[in-house]
Amino acid sequence: MSSAPGDHGGRAQRTPTQRAGLPLLLVGIALLAFQLRSPLVAPAPVAEQAQAAWDIAPAAFGLLTTVPLLCFGLATPAAPWLSRRLGLERAIVVCIGGIVVATVLRSVDGFGFALAAVVLLGLAITIGNVLVPAIIRRDVPQRGRAAVTSVYSVAINVGTVITSLITVPLAGLVGWRAAIAAWSVLGLVAAAVWLLLLRRARAAAAAEPLASGVPAPVERFRPDALVLLIAAAFAAQSCSYYGITTWLPTLLADERGYSPAVAGSASAVFQLAGIAGAIGVPVLALRLRPRTVIGIIGVLWTTLPIVLLVAPEHFLIGSVLGGIAQGGGFTAIFTIIAEVGGDARRTTALSAFVQTCGYLVAAAAPPAVGAVHQITGGWSAPMLVVLGTTAAFLVFGVLAATLAARRVPA
């Protein structure tokens, strides 16, 4: 493939958003990425106050995270449809608007109202999850796609960490409801940037009607061997991430006797290390083959459950290595999606298929790991489950990267 099919007729032309300015697009992607996870984690630091106010059990409170995760899997087909109807930029503005509205509504009334709001939140975030790889594929030159995907992944991790750290002191000043609603303010900033991108894209498209006014034919998306491998790798990545994120603090409290604060620090380290992984992937990609990069990430992933199995006292080392892997794995997979997708529409369809498979499987990971722990009464068997998912990422990821390398355009 000497040119990306469907990218405005094979002629070397810049897309409307490229002409609007790549630096502004980079800012827009970073702000959008911040909104794709921070509203989800905002209630966790104030869980006790929220549960008391809503008079609900911890299991019910967990639905505020589980329901959006299910939306990630079930609602992904809606994102390509919305993109075709509105265009990428307009669809992302709708995504951000939905996130802002849902973030505010979640804290307004009782738990039932909050649960309905997180359904909207999950739907809105799903749109952004699916469309970002398509925007990167369409508007970023090939050599810069890994770096921009890295910025996207870093912004997700930074948003998660900042939200976790600031929500509690903010709640002390304004109350827990206002504290979790306050993260909508950054959504308004993100919306302003994307509205500016949309306006500039419209102006550029109007100036070059022949370059951007011819609609590409809609082809039915048919997953092939590569797509299935990418989906399997993403499912393994997501299972590993959510399985560890959900149960690591509890494991350390049970196995090491740590207080909730100390046990929770491991999760913070795990998230922070993801930033290093996201940055490291494009750097390694300059010197190493993609399959080698994913191989390194896969090996690092397996070290976390191994450390927790044989030497849980060294959990910080395992958390750092596993955290690097989770950030790097996410970046590597979405870089592959952006590289092999073809045109923006096919990349959207590919992203939707991969995320549908991945998140539906990942939604089962936390309860499955918890069920194995309940049945066995210990943490060795659950960590063997996580070791299996990380090993699956290594195998499927290397196979996907090897096959993808044969399809990336020159």
Summary of the structure (lengths in Angstrom):
residues: 410
radius of gyration: 20.8
end to end distance: 7.0
largest distance: 66.9
contacts: 1522
relative contact order: 0.15
helix: 82%
strand: 0%
